[in-house]
Amino acid sequence: MDKKFESKQYRSNRIGIKWKMFALLIIFTVFAILIIWVCGIQMVSRFYQSTKFNELKFANTSVSAALGDTDRLHSAVMTCAEEYSVDIWVYSISPNAAYKIYSANGTGVKDPIFLNKHMFAMYETATKNEGRYIAIVPMHEFEEGFEMHVLSDNMGDPHAFPSYHNHSSELVALSITTHEIDGTKYAILQASDLTPVSAMVKTMENQFSWIGVMLIILVLIFAEVMSRLITKPFINMNKAAKSLAKGDYSAEFSGKGYREISELADTLNYAAEELSRSDALKQELIANLSHDLRTPLTMIKGYGEVMRDIPGENTPENIQVIIDETERLSELVNEVFDLSKIQSGAQKPNFEIFSLTDIVSSTMHRYEKLTEQDGYRIEFSEDGNADVCADRGMILQVVYNLINNAINYTGEDKCVFVKQEKRGDNVRISVTDTGEGISAAQIPLIWDRYYKVDKVHKRAKVGMGLGLSIVKEILELHNATYGVESAIGKGSTFWFELTTITAEIVDNDI
């Protein structure tokens, strides 16, 4: 691991996933406890008051709708008193007094003494407050009779409800509304007991304090366990990744328990295997290139020294050897350079329409010397002219490299067969040798620029051994299909297909 990588790894002060998850769970728990405490304890008095006042409102609406209808009014008073647990009195108001018409007891509290004394005065108060007056009074004064000791009311804001805060004694909410039906004035008086909630709130606070403490302890334990379970695979993979960065390709990534982590571990294991294979093949390529470079350099040096030191050895034959070996060096450098340009994107195809048949035929002339001197037999068969739209120079290099590969690996009969055949809208070029063939396990690997079928490196008769890698890169730039058909002991056939261009299209383009 280089120093730059180490500095990035160890100077980071970011919070780890374990502690971040731990903190998030604690924050969430505290936030949830605060919400429950506010809504369940601090707001319980408000919710209780709102419920009781809404019950008074619903009961008043039902009773007022039945005013003027004796049977219906009696039924409404009895039903609402029972359903909403309120005391209801309906009064008829005369200029100087109030007379009770109906009443129903829904709370169990006896009729207060002050009603008959002060009902008319309360009616006047409600009239001044747009016909609706609500007051809160102590329960004991309500039962014994008093001069209306009001704790809170809605005077001045008839559409609001009075409020009180955790009073320690029992209270009563009085609601008086005024109505007029067919010239007769009515008043509906309702009373609902308000149970003090201060003791209940205090009890809930004590209970909730214990629950909150236990809940935080449980969350701490849960967060610790969960953070360990979740972060352990990441910690293990991080250690394995550091080993991989140091060049240890045997590092194993494991991520059991979670699908996403398992998938990540599988991907990293696959990447480690590919890096290991790529590194091994790269080392092999370096060794092979070194061998290919060393041989011609040794021969050039040897023949040069002979020509320098021995009189009469400066012959055309010795000079030709030096020239031939120099050409081999040049070809090797050119192949490496071509592959590098294609893979980096520096070399783009220049598409044009040309005869693929003529390209293959012209390529065959390059091997006339090889066939005459070394006894190779290279045959080409075609089923008519085939025009394609591609980069002429690149396709020529593809054909040339495939034939070179076949020559290097053909059998003792030294036969290579090149065939062109039209297949619908495509044309296929296939190059067949009679060599030992390739096993099924090796076929997917032969296009790799670092791969070589025979592990014992031998000097190629033509080309430098990077041909198939260049073929692959060029054909993929053309979106062409390609492949190989081979079996042990039966030789190999390499092929590629391009889309043909019809004569009509050629004429239109011209």
N, C-alpha and C positions, 0 to 999 in steps of 0.2 A: 504494500500500500504506500503510495507516495505521500510526501509531506503535505501537499496541497489538499489531498483527500482527507488526511488525518485532521488537518486544521478545520475543515468544514464539519467533520464529524463531532469533534470535541469542544469546539468553541461555541456551539449552539446552546443558547439558554432558554429554548422554548420548553413549555410544559409538555411532559409526556402524556400519551393517551390515557394511561392509568390514572394519573392525578387529575387530568381534565375531566374524565368520567366521574371520578370521586367527587370533585367539586360541583359538577353539574347536578348530581344526585342530591347532595346536601342542600344546594341552593333551591332545587325544586321542592324538597321536603319542607324547608323553612318557609318558602313562599306558600305552599299548600296549608301549612299550619296557621300562618297569618290570616289567610283567607277564611279558613274555618273559624278561627277565633273571632274575627271581625263580624262575619255573617252569623255565626252560631251563638255568640255570646253578647258582643257589644250591640248588635242590631236586634236581639231577640225582643227587647222592650218595644222598639219601633214596630216590628212586625206584629206583635201582639196587639198594640194599640190600633194599628191600621185594620186588623181583622175585626176587632170589636166595633169600631166606628162604621165599618162597611156593613156589618150586620144590622146596625141601627138604621143605616141608610136604606138597605134593601127592605127591611120590615116597614119602614115609613112609606116607601113607595107603594108597597102592596096594600097597606091600610088606606092610604089617601085615595087610591084608585077606587075603593069600595064605598067612599063617603056618599050618603044620599040613598043608599040601597041597604035597608035594615038587615035582611038575611045575609046578604053578601058581606056586609061590614062585620057582622058577628063572626062569620066563618073566617074572614081574613084576620081578625084580631086573635082568635084562638090558634089558628094555624101558625102565624108568625111568632106568637109568644112561645110556642112549643119548639118550632124549628130553629129559631135564633137565640133561644134562652134569654128573652128580654121581658120586662114588665111593660104592658101597654095600657094606657088610659085614653079614651076618646071623650072630649068635652065639647059641649055646646056653649058658646060664649054669648052672653047677653050684655047690654050696655054696662051693667054694674056687677056682674057675677059670672061664674063659670059653673056649669052643671055636668056631672059625669054621666055619659051615656053607656059606654061599654068599658070593661076592663078585663085584663087577663094576666095572670101571674105566671111568669116563666122562669123566675129565678128562686122562688121560695121565700122572698123577702116580703114582709107584711106591708100594707099600704102605709106610707109615711103620713104623719099628722099634718105636716105643713102644706100638703097638696091643696086641701080645701081652703086653707087660709091664704095661700099665696099664688094659686093657679092663675088668677086674673092678672096679677102683677107680672108673672112670668110670660103670660100671653102678650102683654103690652111690650115687654122687653123683646120678645121675638118679632113683634110687628115692627119695632124700630130697627131690627137687624135683618130686613128684607124677608121676614117670615120664617127665619130659621135660627134657632139659638141652641147651642150645645155647651153644657157646663160640667165640670168635674167637681164633686163634693165628697167629703169623707163619709164612709158608710155609717158610722155610729151616729153622726148628726142627722143623717138622712132618715134613720129609723126613729130617733127620739123627737124630732121636730126642732127647728132652729130658724134663724133669720138668714137662710141662704148663704152659708159660709162657702163661697166659691173659690176653689183653688186655681182653676184655669177655665177660660171659655173662649168662644170664637167671636166675641163682640167686636164689631168693626170689620170683620172678614167672614161673611156668612158662608162662603164656599170652602172654608178651611176647617180643619179639625183642631181642637185644643190639644195641648201636649203636656205630659208630666214625666218626671224622671225618677224611676225606681222608688216610688213612695213606699214607706215601710208599713203603712196601714192599708186596710181595704178601702177602695174608693168606688164611687158610683158615677157613671156617665149619664147625664140627663139630656134628652133631646126633645125640644119643643118646636113644632112647626104649625103655622097658621094656614087655614084654608077657608074658602067661602063657596058654598054650593047652593044655588037657587036662593040667594039672599041670606042664607043661614051661615053663621060663622062657626068654625070648628077649630079645635086645637088638639093635636095628637102629641101626647106626652109619652116618652119611652125612658125606661131606666134599665141599665145593664151594669152588673157588678164588674169591677176591674180588679182582678186578683193581683196582689203585689208580686212583682217578679224579682225584686232585689235579692231575696233569699235564694230563689232558684238560680239567679245569675251567679251569685257567690258560690253556690254549690257546683255549678257547671265550671266556673273558673278554676276551682280547686281540682276538680276531676280532670279538666282539660290539661292542667299543668302536668299532672302525672302522666297522662296519655302522651303529651308532647315530648316529655323527657324519654319515655320508653320508645316512642316512635323514632326519635333521633338516634337512640342507641341501636335500634334494629336496622335503621337505614345505614348507619356507619358500618355495621357488620355486613349487611347486604352489599354495600358499595365496595367494601374490601374484597369480598368473595367474587363478585361479578367482575371487578376490574382485573383481578388475577386471572380469572377464567378467560376473559376476552383478550387481555394484553399478552398472556403467556405465548400464544402462537406468534404474535408479532415480534416479541423479544427474541424468540428462537430463530425466526426468519432473519431478523436483523443481524444476529451473530453469524448465521450462515452466509448472509450477503457480504459481510466483512471478510469472511474467509474466501469467498468467491472473488472478491476484489483483489485479494492478495495472490490469486492464481491457483487456489485450491479448488479444482473443478469437481472434487468428490463431495463437496459440501451438499448436505441434504436439507431440503426445505420441507417442513411438516406443518400442517395446519388443520388438525382434526377438530371436529366439533361444529364448525360453521361452514356453510356451503361456499360463501364468497372467499373465506380464507383458504379453504381447500383448493378452490379454483386458482387462487393466486399462487399457492404453493406448487400446484401442478405446472403452472406457467413458468415459474422460476426454475423448477427442476428441469423442465424442457430447455429453457434458455441455458442452464448450466451444461446440459449435455451437448447442446449445439456449440457452445463456446469451447468445450473440451474437444469436440471433434474438429471444429474449425482450427483450433490452435495446433492440434496434432497434424492436420493436413497442411497447415501453413508451414510447419517445420519440415514436412516432407517436401513441399514445393521448394523451399529454400535449398534443401539438400539436392534436389533434382536440378535446380537451376545452377547450383554451384558445380555440379558434375558436368552439365552441358557447357558451362563457361570454361571449366578447367581443361576439358579435352581439347577444344580447338586452340586455346591459348598455349597449351603444352606443345601441340604439334607445330604451331607457328614459331614458337621459341626454338624448338628442336631443329626444324628445317632451316631456320635463319642462322643458327649457330653452325650447322653443318656447312652451309653455303659460305659462311664467313671464314671458317677454319680450314676447310678442305678444298684445295684447288681443284677445279674442274667440276664441282658439285652445283655450280650456279647454272643449272639446267632448266629448260622450260617446264619439265615435269615437276621439279621441286617448287618452282615459282607458282605453278598451278595449284599445288597442294595448299600453299599459303593463301592463295586467292580464294580457294574453295572454303577453307576454314574461316577466313574473314567474312565470307558471305553468310556462313552459318551463324557467326556471332551477330551479324547485322539482322538476320531473320529473327533471332531470339529477342533481341532488343525491340524490334518492330512489333512482335507479337505482344510482349509485355506492355508496350506503349499503346498499342491499339486497344487492348483490353481495358487499360486504365482510362483512356479517353471515352470509351463507350459507357463504362460504369459510372463515370463522373458526370456524364451528360454533355461533355464538351463536343462530342461528335454526334450530330443529328443527321438522320437520313434525308437525302435529297431525292424526292420521288420523281420518277419519270417513267414513261412507257417504253419498253424494249422487249426484245424476243428472248425469253428465258432459254429457249432451245439453242439459239446461237451462242449464248453465254456458256452453256455447258459444252457445246462443241468446241468453242475456242479454248476452253480450259484443257481439253484433252491433248492439245498440241504441246502443252508444257511438259508432258510426261513422255514425249517421244524418245528422248535420250535415255530415260530410265527403262523404258520397255526394250530398247535396242541393246543396251549394255548389260542390264541386270536380269533380263529375261522375264519381266513382268508383263502380264496381259491385262490390259484395261479396255473393257468394251462398253460402248454406249448405244442404247436403243431408245428410240422415241416414236411416238404415235402421231406425229404432225407438229407443226409450229404452235407455240403457246406464248402469247404476249401477256406481260404482267406490268403492274405499276408499282415500282419499288426503287430502292437505291441500287443502281447498277453495280457500283464498286463493292458495296456491302454484300450483295447476293453473290457476286463473283468470289468474294472471300469465303462465304459459306460453302459454296460448292468445292472450292479449292481445299479448304480445311477438312471437309468430309472425305474427300478422296485421299488426302494425305493420311488421315486416320486409318482408312481402310488398307492402304499400302503398308503402314507400320504394323498392322495386326492381322494381315491375311495369312493364309496357310502356306504350306510348302509349295503348292502349285502356283503361288504368286498371281492368283486371279482376283480381279476387282471388277464388279459389274455395276454400271451406272445406268439407271432407267428413268425415263420420263413417261408418265401416263396421266391422261386427263380423267378427272373424276367430277363429272357435273360441271359446276362453275369453278372448280379448283384444278390445279395441276400439281402433281406430286413428283418430286425428285427423290429417288432412293439410291443409296450407295451400299452395295453388299460385298462383304469380304468372306473368305472361307476359313477364318481363323478358329481359335478355340472357343469363341463365344463368351457370353457374360451371364453370370448367374442372376436369378430373379432378385436376390437381395441386393446386388450391386447396381442394377439398372437405374434406380432412382438417384444414385450418387455420381454417375459418370459425368454429368454436366457440371459438377462442381469444379471450380478452377484449381482446387487443391487436391483433387482426387485422381488416383491412378489405379487402374485395375490390377496390373501386375506390380506387386510391392517391390520386386527387384528391378531397380531402374535400368533401363537399357536405352542406348542412344537411338533416337528416331532416325529412320532412313530419310524422311523429309519432314519439315516442320519441327517445332520445338516442344510439342506436348500441351500447348494451351489452346489448341484449335477448337475443341468442343465447347470450352467456356466462351470463346468468341462467337461461335455459332449460336449458342443459346442467347447471348446478349443481343445479337443482331436480329434474330428471328422474333424475339420478344418486342424489340423496337418496331417491327413490322406487323405486330399482332398476328403472326403466323403460327400455325400449329406444327408441332414437330414431335419426334419420338424415336424409339429404337425397338426393334424386335430381335431377340436373341435367345439362344439356349446353349448350354454347355455342349461343345463338340459339333455345333451346327452353324458356326459363324454368326455374323451380326449384320443387320440391315438398318442403317440410319436414314431417316426420311424427313422431309418437310413439305408443306403445302402452301401455295399462294393462290390468291384469287385471280382468275384469268380475265383479260380484257378482250371483249369481242371486237370484231373488225369495225362494226358500226360505231362503237364508242371511240375507237381510235380515230376514225375519220372525223367525227364531231369535234374531238379535242384538237385535232389539227386545224 
